Amino acid sequence: MTELRRRGAGGGDPDSAENISDKEADGEDRLGLPSEGEGEMEGDCKADTPDAPPPTDNTPQCLNKALEGLSSRWKNWWIRGILSLTMIIGFFLIIYLGPLMLIFVVMSIQIKCFQEIIQIGYRVYRSYDLPWFRTLSWYFLICVNYFFYGETVADYFGALVQREEPLQFLVRYHRFISFALYLAGFCMFVLSLVKKHYRLQFYMFAWTHVTLLIVVTQSHLVIQNLFEGMIWFIVPISIVICNDIMAYLFGFFFGRTPLIKLSPKKTWEGFIGGFFSTVFLSFLFAYLLSQYQYFVCPVEYNSETNRFAVECEPSDLFVIQEYTLPVMVQNILRWKTVNLYPFQIHSIALSSFASLIGPFGGFFASGFKRAFKIKDFADTIPGHGGIMDRFDCQYLMATFVHVYIASFIRGPNPSKVLQQLLVLQPEQQLNIFNTLRNHLREKGMLPPAVLEQ
Amino acid sequence: KVDTGVPEVPVPADDTPEVLNKALSGLSSRCWKNLKVRGATISIFYRNQLILYVISDLFLWLCARQVLIVQIKCFHEIITIGYSVYHSYHLPWFRTLSWYFLLCVNYFFYGETVTDYFFTLVQREEPLRILSKYHRFISFALYLTGFCMFVLSLVKKHYRLQFYMFGWTHVTLLIVVTQSHLIIHNLFEGMIWFIVPISCVICNDIMAYMFGFFFGRTPLIKLSPKKTWEGFIGGFFATVVFGILLSYVMAGYRYFVCPVEFSNDSNSFTVDCEPSELFQLQDYTLPTVLESITGWTTVKLYPFQIHSIALSAFASIMGPFGGFFASGFKRAFKIKDFANTIPGHGGIMDRFDCQYLMATFVNVYIASFIRGPNPTKVIQQLLALRPDQQLYIYNSLKTHLTERGLLTTLEEAAA
């Protein structure tokens, strides 16, 4: 992840031991392809590395000029630092631009990540000469996105959908249409099976599906979190970035005991220091954000103005409450109570997850890169690698936040429930109406039944 | 070139029972013998199942249990193939992790089903209520544990292998386990939605085989050289007719037609209801062409029979693609059969490869064309909302019902 990279010859040697033993695994891949003879087995390990294009120096000219004087190591450090800052500023800029822009950015990132992983698959399996595969992979991406976005649109744009006739049809039979589209892709795959490349094609099929499962599902969960309120989008991502940076800094200054063989540069000091500093910083950050309606309110689509609106009565989570401190802390701080947003308590849970389990997403990606002998996923961002390199720790976070919200924060979505109600048969509707009426009467929300004459 | 690729899959031993062998010793032609073995095995298998089901009250439990057993067996077969392809017998973590993931995903799916269908039972028992309330969180935590175990188990020289097996496990779970749960959902809609699709696929299998055997000439696809166009088309028409007849027979019985429900009082499953419109005979006017042929003006049909045409059409046209997929898979990894559990047929996956897409199709079909949302589920969600949200929905619903004229003024006044 955030390892200092030495451009040039440094990376080759530690891998050579792996190269030799992995020959077997490489050999397995070639079994189904009689066209590749034994000669390939020798040249395999070497052949792998040259296939990956040597990382081109994407650093813009202006930065190069400014950093001419520095030695190579510090130059790298500065490039990474400047790019990091640029990305963070860009992040905040996009937040300012609003939910629509955020969705657009999430989509683009998703497509780029997908492309990067599929590229790796092509390189690993040398399947450049199966032209169907690019088409099929992109087709499946479009299908799955159509399915997920259709579900989102049906949920959140209910009023808009009711107005337009073709949209209504699409929403009603949405699952069927998505399934039909997927089936078409499946049949195309089966028809495209070519005699000598069965195994390759199955591998690429599976590779595409697993990538879709990982990348596309995550991005949709991110968007669902966004709709809950931008704070549920901003805070988790910031926490992961913060943990990244903090763990790096603590490791840089105090690092001594290695954490895991997979990532030799990670240390226990970095891990623990990162954990505590992330919890503390996110606690403060949550306090800062909870004050603004812009971040806290669920994103809603206003059918009159045809825009996204973020205005509401903040829920209990974002209203300051008094908490009595435990006696020990009282003695230390000499405060009896403290005013906190309940959301800050939740942010502790989020940051703990990001610090403790988030790194596993990073180790997974490191293992993946070692398994397929690639240095970076791509070289889109100078000094950092590809988009996937930046987002590997985010991998589990979005799912966690989504599950967390579903389990502990919100109940079912009222408009969704209403939608379902309106689709039922009239007798069922009446039935439910009566049940609801009795329930509300019991709760005292409705005046008691008037005796019928 | 063929031999270098053959992984160490054991040669299928001849499992045919002695008694069958003796009975067929007289037959001369090998292919007839094969046919007879296959036919006999199928009929014994199904006859035993049928007897077991008919005499047992727990038909439903047996169906569900059968689905689970088939799922586990299919998963096991595919994972074993993965092991033999990648020679990863000596990575002991992998067996544990694969089975662990299977358990997690099953826990997740079964938990959702139990929460949906056994709602009242779950609400009563305290531990069940907590399990169901935080179900997604618990499932996710279990999955995460497996994920972390995988990351911690990465061994320096076997990274690629381990990632392959991880991917293999997940794709298998996606295919096998999701399908089996969709089957169970279909089962709960009414056993007819479970029996008719499976029977259509089996019938298509058999009919296509027979038509191909007697009339087959033009090969269908290079992947499966034994399939022919004659078999395909003949199978299609035969299956559609079979589907119509079978649905006619089954639609008359409440036991098959009613959704399965859990009754709180008797603490057991009940299949008793007023059959929906789908399963009530209606008159359909025949188009004039058919009228002149058959001399009938109208015909009495269950609407379900019209739906069965869609189901059998899918089974005949798409089902074979599932079979081709499995054939391609077998050729890709150079195996003859998935396993040799059933004599003459291979493994369980061999029998179920055509079912692969059918369960998903039936589930999507039901969700899109047949049923709306489940009223019990809607009530559940309603009661989980906040009181002000409930009030909001109450008022919207009242307005809606009044517009439709369903609420008389008297009821309105009382409300």
Interface residues (C-beta under 8 A of the other chain):
Chain A: E18 S21 D22 E24 A25 D26 E28 L31 G32 P34 R172 Y173 R175 F176 F179 L183 F186 C187 F189 V190 L191 L193 K195 Y198 R199 Q201 F202 A206 W207 H209 V210 L213 I260 K261 L262 I357 F360 F363 F364 G367 F368 R370 A371 F372 L396 T399 F400 V403 Y404 A406 S407 F408 G411 P412 P414 V417 L418 Q420 L421 L422 V423 L424 Q425 P426 Q428 Q429 L430 N431 I432 F433 T435 L436 R437 H439 L440 K443 M445 L446 A449 V450 E452
Chain B: K1 T4 G5 V85 Y86 H87 K133 Y134 R136 F137 F140 L144 F147 C148 F150 V151 L152 L154 K156 K157 H158 Y159 R160 L161 Q162 F163 Y164 G167 W168 H170 V171 L174 I221 K222 L223 M318 F321 F324 F325 G328 F329 R331 A332 F333 K334 L357 T360 F361 V364 Y365 A367 S368 F369 G372 P373 P375 V378 I379 Q381 L382 L383 A384 L385 R386 P387 Q389 Q390 L391 Y392 I393 Y394 S396 L397 K398 H400 L401 R404 L406 L407 L410 A413 A414 A415
